[in-house]
Each structure stands twice: as C-alpha cells, then as structure tokens.
C-alpha cells in the first residue's frame, strides 16, 4: 500500500468511527502518526489502535484522538492546554487548529522527547512543559480549551478553574480499572455544564512530577 492509499484508508477509518469535522480530518491528515511511533510498533502507526510508548504510557487510538479533538471544537484564535503530552501526537494535531498549544507532561523523558520532535518537525506554536498536569498550567491560564488525555475520578478543580468562561474541556472520567466515559465540560457564567460523550479507556491521571 503506497502513502496515498494508506492515507485514504486512515481517513476512511476515522470517518467510519464518527470523526466528521473537516478541519479535524485535515489536521489529522497533515500529522504523520509514524513520526510519533517508534521501535517495533512503527509499522502499525496507521492502524486505528493504541500503541505503547516509553514510560509505560500509550499513544491513543487515532479515532479516539479525532473524536476528542472534534468535541473540543478548537477555534483558530484559541489558546489550548493539553494535559498528558505522551508522544506529542495529539498536541501536533491541536497545533494545526489553535493559535497556541501548551502541553504538560509529568514524565520528563517524554516531555523532552516530544519537544525535540516538535522542534524537528517545525511546530513553533507548541510549548511542552514537564510538570504536574493535575495542577494545570496556571502561568498561562485562563485557557479557551483544555484537553486531558488521562482519566480522573472527577474533573480536577485546578483545571476547571483555568478554563475561561465560554471555554470547553474534554476529558475521560472514571476509575482507572473500570470503563471510563469521555465528558465535555463547558464553563458558563454561572457554573459548568457536563455532557457525556462515549465510553473510553485511558491511563489514570497521576499527581506529581515523575523522576523519569
């Protein structure tokens, strides 16, 4: 299968699983997932499945990445916060949709590798920070959009506080050893509205900065 056929099959898989937003599909077409998958799994980069990366983490299933990005409804002038950089794949997609992306990763090795990759690929509107993601990134708050790629039992208070009025946060919620649900949180003038989107399974959101 050549690159054009592989790309068509990749986009078809995304559409068939509910990713229909044209801007999201275009962003995902522009980001080569193979750049973010290394080692023995590199030949599976275009399959719609999660894959292991270092530090015991995963690169998420592309259709789930697409559905989360679609629910986030990123606008061109938005400042976006991502919690859980991982491979950097999700942040790269967000960078094509937003004005600025800040991504926080608790594993120093992953953060360093992701920033090196962003620099090599020319993603100048992404800043990767090694920090405790459960606290958000108050230095740049408030944010128009927040995306969390690890599951918490409840939406973390610091992240809710860093969301601008009118802003949207998308995150998985639930116990780490049971089925979790992806939810969309919209901040209003008087509080927060919650919408349940679909069942998912993510690694747990862990407090603190890793020594790795």
N, C-alpha and C positions, 0 to 999 in steps of 0.2 A: 504494500500500500504506500503510495507516494504522499508527500506532505499535504497536497490539496485534498486528496481523498481522506486522509486522516483527519484533517481539519473539518471537513464536511461531516464525517461520522461523529466527531466530537460535538459539534454544534447540534446535530440531529439528536444526539443523546440528551443534551441539555434541554432542548425544546420539548422532547417527549416526556421529560420529567417535570415540566411546568415552568421552565425559565423562558419567558416570552418577551421580556423587556428588551427592546432593540439596542439601547445603549449598553446594557449589561452584557448582552451577547457580543457586541462589537468589542467591548473591553476584554472579554474573555478570549476572543479570537486573537487579540493583539498580544496577549501574555502567553508565552510558550511555557506550559507547565513543566516541560522537560528540563528547563533551567533550574527548577526548584526541587527536582527529584534526583538523588544521586545514588551511586552504587548499583547493587543488584536489581533494584526496582526501577531503574531509569527507563527500561524498555516497556514499562507499564504506565508511563506517565499520561497517556491519552485514554486510559480506561477510566470509567466512572466508578472509582473505588478509592477509599482512603488508603494511604501508604505510610509505612513507618519512616520517621526521620530520626536524627540523633536525640539524645537526652530523654528517650522514652516517649517522645511526642509523635504526632502524625500530621501529614498534610491531608486536609479534608477532601472528601469526595467532591469532585467538580460540580455536580448538580446541587449539592447542599451549599457550596460556596455561591453558586448562582442564585439560588432561592433566598439565601440570607442577604446577598447584595441587592437583589430585587426588592425585598421587603424594606431595606434601609432607605430606598428612594433618594439616593445621593444626588444633589444638585451641583452644577458647575462651580458655584462660589462657596461651597460648604467646606468647613474645617472638620475633619473626621478623626476620631480616636479609635484605634483598634487595640483590644486587649488580647495578647497572645499572638505574637508575631509568627512563631513557628518557623516554617520555611521561608516566609515572606510572600508567598503566592497570593494570599488574599489582599495584602497591602498593595501589591503591584496592580491588581485589578482595580482597587479603590482609587489608586493614583490617576487612572485614566478618566475617572468620573468626578473627582473632587478638586478643589483648589489646593488643599494641603492635607496630608495624612501624617498623623503621629501614631506610631505603633510601639507598644510596650511589651517587653518580653522578660520573664523572670530568670530565664537561663542565659547567662552571659555569653556562653559559646554560641547559642542560636542567634542572639542579638547581633553579635559581632559578624557572624557569617552572613546574616541577612543584610546588614548594612553594606558589607563588601559587595554583595551581589547587586544591591540597588545601585551602588556607585558604578559597578562594571556595566550594568545594563542602561545606565543613564536616567534613572528615576530621581530627578532632582527635587521633587516635591514630597518626598518621604523622609521622615526623621525617625530612626529606630533608637529606642531608649531601653537600657537594661534597668528594670525597676520592678517594684511590687505592683502588678497590674490591678490587684483588688482595690488599690487606692486611687486608681485612675492616673491622671497626669495633670494635677492642679495648676502647674506652671503655665499651661496653655488653655485652661478652662475659661469660659464655657465652650462646649462643642455643639455643632449643628447635628452631628450624627455620631453615635457610638456603636461599635460592633464588638461583641465579646465572643471569642472562639473557645471558651472553656465554660463548663457548667457550674453554676452556683445554686445553692438551695433556694435562694431568693435573690432578686436584683440587688447588687451591693449598693448600700446607701451612698458611699462616695461617688459612685458612677452616676446615680440618679441626680445627685447634687451638681455634677459637672455638665449636665445636659441643659442646653439652652431652652427657654420656653418656645414651644413650637418644634423642638427637636425630636429625633427618633433614636431609640436604642433597640437593637436586636440582639438577643442572647438566648442560649439554652438554659433552662431552669429545671432542676430536679436532682435527686440523689444520684451519685456517680455510678452506683451499681444497679440502677433501675432505668427504665425508659424515661428519657427527659423530653421536654417539649420546648420547641423554639417559640419564643414570645416576642412580640413587638410592643415596646413601651413608647407612648407619645406624651411628652410633657405639655400640660396645658397651663393656663393662668392660675388654675385652682388646684392642680394636682397632677396625677398621672393616669392615663388610660392604658389598659392592657388588652392585647389581642393574642390568642393562642393560634399558632400557625400550623405546626406539624411535629410529629414525634421525631426525635434525633438521638444521637449518642455521641457525646464529646468527653474528652478528658476533664477531670474536675478542675475548677479554679482554685489554685493554691495560693495562700498568702505568703508573703516574704520573698526575698531575693535568693535564688539558688546559688550555691557555690560553684556550680559548673559553668 
